Every structure is written in structure tokens, then in C-alpha cells.
Amino acid sequence: MMTLRLYMAQRITALLMAPFVLGHLAVMIYAIQGGLSAAEILGRTQGSVLWFAFYGLFVVAVSIHGAIGLRTIAHEWVAVRGWALDVLMWGIGLGLFALGARAVWAVTFAAGLGS
């Protein structure tokens, strides 16, 4: 039953990630073709709840999707089993979330980082 839940969670997060990836690529292409500098991009994203929600949901979906995928790889290739497999999955998922959340916070709300 747990395997079915993980399978479905990974498929659902893939469906969520598809429009996020397309949106992210569109924004990157727009920024590059527009000749925007990093400072100009940060000026547009600082304080934006919309960008925070967009990239925050993206990070949540990627964290879940990636952790489940790496869990499957660890199970098949390294033969990790049982509780160790679950601990590995949760550790990877939380690590991905922490890194992504920090990046989202820095781009949308943490004014003056690095200056």
C-alpha cells in the first residue's frame, strides 16, 4: 500500500512540476533576451508573494518527487531496505526542501543578501 502511495505521489508531483518547469523556462528566456541583470531580476522578485508562491510550490513538488525517485534508485541499485530506506528518503526530501526554501526566500524576501 505504501508503494502505491509513493508511486501516486511521484506521478502527481510530476504533473504539478510540468507547468512550473515551463513557467521557469519562459521567465529565464524572457530575462536573458531582455538583457536583465541579476540586480534587475531581484528588483522585480523582492517582496512578491506571487513569485514566492510559484517557486515555493515548485520546491515542495521537486522535494517530494526527487526524494521518492532517489528512494527507488537506492532500493534497486544499492539494495537499501526497510527503515534505512525511509530515513534516506525523508533526509533527502527535507534536505532538498531546506535548500530550495532558502533560495526562494533569498530571491523573494531577503533584501540585501550578499551586498
NORHULIN-V250183 format. One record per residue. N is the residue number from 1. RES is the residue in one small letter. D_FIRST is the distance of its C-alpha to the first C-alpha in Angstrom with 2 decimals. Layout:
BEGIN
n->[N/N]
res->[RES/RES]
d_first->[D_FIRST/D_FIRST]
END
This chain:
BEGIN
n->[1/2/3/4/5/6/7/8/9/10/11/12/13/14/15/16/17/18/19/20/21/22/23/24/25/26/27/28/29/30/31/32/33/34/35/36/37/38/39/40/41/42/43/44/45/46/47/48/49/50/51/52/53/54/55/56/57/58/59/60/61/62/63/64/65/66/67/68/69/70/71/72/73/74/75/76/77/78/79/80/81/82/83/84/85/86/87/88/89/90/91/92/93/94/95/96/97/98/99/100/101/102/103/104/105/106/107/108/109/110/111/112/113/114/115]
res->[m/m/t/l/r/l/y/m/a/q/r/i/t/a/l/l/m/a/p/f/v/l/g/h/l/a/v/m/i/y/a/i/q/g/g/l/s/a/a/e/i/l/g/r/t/q/g/s/v/l/w/f/a/f/y/g/l/f/v/v/a/v/s/i/h/g/a/i/g/l/r/t/i/a/h/e/w/v/a/v/r/g/w/a/l/d/v/l/m/w/g/i/g/l/g/l/f/a/l/g/a/r/a/v/w/a/v/t/f/a/a/g/l/g/s]
d_first->[0.00/3.82/5.41/5.21/6.40/8.79/9.88/10.74/12.37/14.38/15.53/16.54/18.41/20.09/21.33/22.65/24.26/26.22/28.78/29.01/29.93/32.43/33.89/34.23/35.95/38.24/39.26/39.96/42.07/43.93/44.66/45.87/48.00/49.37/50.46/48.86/49.12/46.44/48.53/48.68/44.91/44.35/47.02/45.05/41.67/42.93/42.21/40.18/37.31/36.34/36.00/34.20/31.59/31.35/30.91/28.92/26.17/26.50/26.00/22.86/21.30/22.57/21.37/17.72/17.98/19.99/18.02/14.79/17.13/18.99/15.96/15.27/19.02/19.31/16.67/18.44/22.01/22.53/20.04/18.88/16.10/14.55/15.89/18.42/15.99/14.56/18.23/19.31/16.92/17.99/21.57/21.75/20.28/22.71/25.49/25.16/25.11/28.15/30.12/29.43/30.15/33.36/34.45/33.80/35.73/38.54/38.96/38.86/40.26/41.69/45.19/47.46/45.03/46.87/50.25]
END
